[in-house]
């Protein structure tokens, strides 16, 4: 399980020696109180750590350098309680490599009308102290998130929550390894990309491993391990008698369990956080890894089909960002349309590999033929995805930059039963409407593979894009095609000259 409390966000307050020891003592007390309040707030999933108030260029530099090298520090929150001359911050900000949130707040919520004096004013100067700091961050062209409001306000806590989750996802990418079994699906464009540039920009590596290496591990799994996992399947999922021991289809379930155990061992032993495969290159495997991919995703691994390493990495990031929240994040594909003018819908699915963390109930383990891949009938989990707000996110390589596209959607219950569709599936309405949403996605170059998220929002993904230096395109309730086309053109000009 992914435990976000193991990650730290450092709370760093700026001031200066001008105001004297008594004022600085109060600055420290107030800062510590705010840090403790944020750390204990249920909305914030990470550990907020108070750091001593920084008052000189040397203190600022050493604190930010320490943040860079602290293994569990995923970002910093800065606040100027008093006026902190921003030239003191130049050297430290220049070497900062962790995400930053600038909290524009003050210790007190209200002005104490009857007692306010110049001592109070000298202490509580964030209204202009944060502007001085903000100028320098803008001057240095440093990406950050600015959150404005009292530190106990629910909206402020929600924004810090979104940023801290995004920072956790970004931190998890640094040094991550993703395994690619086989190559990209032949002739497909959008799932390709520059893996070298991705490692330079995002911090994770993608390397190919021979399917034979995986098959060797799969074939070494013991019968006792397989029997134990099959028993777990029977406990967790609805299964027909034909799939249980003694049934005529039990061998399919048995082989699926062998594949899951071998694949899991390969990934865990190799320190991988996700993987991708392609049905065009699975020599030596009895069947496609359906339930294996589904269950590994449910445990936090990233996955995407057909060699799509970018989506596999994005699935993993969303798994980390959504840890502990109700709902799931999973690999998805726009599959087919329902063009009823009164109820237009997209049917999302994939051949086998949709994560059951999206399910609205107990999944059914089933075995059916699959008219692609040329392998034995694979085992897979079949279920309907729960209704509710969600989004689809796609990471594409535009040649001179990576682009992250998010389309907010509203998932709905199936309008009718789907008795002959033996795969996981979801129906959704793209925002702002079917025609605009789909056209906007295509204009933006969005892929057919996505991450489908039930528990994250466009704010999480925007914060993540800012940390990663990604172009970000949001398609939502306010999107219009003329405005989107202008945004895409403006962005193209920006990235040509940036």
C-alpha positions, 0 to 999 in steps of 0.5 A, a space after each residue: 500500500 502507498 502511505 503518503 504520511 511517509 512523505 514530508 512537506 517542509 514549512 519554511 517561514 521567511 523573516 529578517 533580523 530587523 524586527 528584534 528578538 521578541 518579534 522573531 520569537 513570535 514569528 517562530 511560535 506562530 509558524 510552528 503553530 501553523 505547521 502543526 495545524 496543517 500537519 494535523 488537518 485531515 485534508 492533508 495526507 502528507 507530514 508537514 514539518 516545521 523548519 526554523 524561521 530563515 532570516 539570512 541568505 545563508 539560512 535560506 540557502 542551507 535550508 533549501 539545499 537540505 530540502 533538495 537532498 532529504 529523501 522523504 521531502 517532496 516539497 516546501 511550503 513558504 510563507 513570509 510572516 514579516 517582510 523578508 527582503 527577496 534578494 536574500 532568497 535568490 541563491 536558495 531559489 536558484 538551487 531549489 529542485 523540489 516543488 514549492 507552494 507559496 502560502 499567502 496567509 497570516 496567523 490571525 484571521 481577523 484584524 483586531 480592530 480595537 487593539 491593533 497598533 504598530 507592533 501588531 503591524 510589524 509582526 503581521 506583514 504577510 500582505 506585503 511580505 509575500 508580494 516581495 517574495 512573489 516578485 522574486 519567484 516570478 522574476 526567476 521564472 520558478 514554477 509554484 502554486 500560490 494559495 491565498 487565504 487563512 490557513 484554517 480555511 477549508 478551501 485553502 486546506 483543499 488546495 494544499 491537499 491537491 498540491 501535496 498529492 501532486 508533489 507525492 506523485 512527482 516525487 514517486 517518478 524520480 528514479 522510478 523504473 518501468 518495464 516494457 515487455 516487447 515493443 510498441 504495437 506495430 505502426 501505432 503512433 500515439 503510444 510512441 515517444 522519446 524515452 530519453 527525453 522522458 527520463 531527462 524531464 520526468 526522472 523515470 526510466 523505461 527499458 525493454 525486457 525480453 518476454 523470455 526473461 519473464 516467462 522463465 520467472 513465470 515457469 519457476 512459480 511453485 504449484 503451492 503458490 499457484 494453489 494459494 492464489 487460486 483460493 484467494 481468487 475464489 474468496 474475492 470474486 464471483 466464480 462459476 463452478 467451471 472455473 473452480 478446481 475440477 471444472 473444465 475451465 479451471 486450467 485457465 484460472 490456474 495459468 492466470 494465477 501462475 502468470 500473475 505470480 511470475 509477473 509480480 515477482 519480476 516487478 518486485 525483484 526488479 524494483 519496478 513501479 509499473 509495466 507495459 506489454 503487447 499482445 503481439 509479443 508474448 511468446 512462451 506465455 499461455 494466455 494474455 495477462 488479464 487478471 494479472 494486470 488488473 490485480 497489479 494495478 489494484 496494488 499500485 503498479 502502473 500499467 498500460 497495454 500495447 507498449 504505452 509506457 507513458 500511460 503506464 507511468 501516468 497510471 502509477 503517478 495517479 495511484 500515488 496521488 489518489 492513495 487513501 481516497 475513495 475510488 480508483 485510478 486505472 488504465 482505460 480506453 475510449 472504445 465505442 460510442 452511443 450516439 443517441 442525441 438525447 443521451 450520448 455516451 462513451 463506452 470505455 473498456 479494454 480487452 482485459 486490463 481495467 483495474 477492479 478498484 473502479 468497480 461498483 460491486 464484487 467483480 466476476 472472474 470469467 474466462 472467455 475467448 479473445 479474438 486477438 493475440 492468438 493465445 488461450 482463453 484468458 481469465 479476467 475480472 468483469 464488472 461495471 464501473 461506478 457512476 460519478 464524476 471522473 476524468 480521463 487523462 492522456 500524456 502525449 509526446 508533441 515532438 518538442 514537449 509533452 502535453 497532458 490533456 484532461 477531460 472531465 466526465 460524468 460516469 453513469 450507470 449502464 442504460 441496459 445490461 451488457 450480457 455478451 460483453 465479458 470485460 470491465 466497462 464504464 459509460 460516461 458523458 464527456 464535458 461539456 457535451 459529447 460533440 465538444 468534448 470529443 472534438 476538443 480531445 481530438 484537436 488536442 491530440 489526446 490518445 485513445 489510452 488514458 488514465 481514468 480517475 474517480 478520486 482526483 480532479 483537474 486541480 491535482 493534474 494541473 498542479 502535477 503538470 506545473 511540477 513536471 513542466 508539462 503543457 496542460 490542457 483541460 477540457 471541462 464544462 466551460 470549454 468551447 472549440 474556438 477558445 481551445 483552438 486559440 489556446 493550442 495555437 498560443 501554446 505552440 508559439 510559446 513552446 517554439 520560443 521558450 
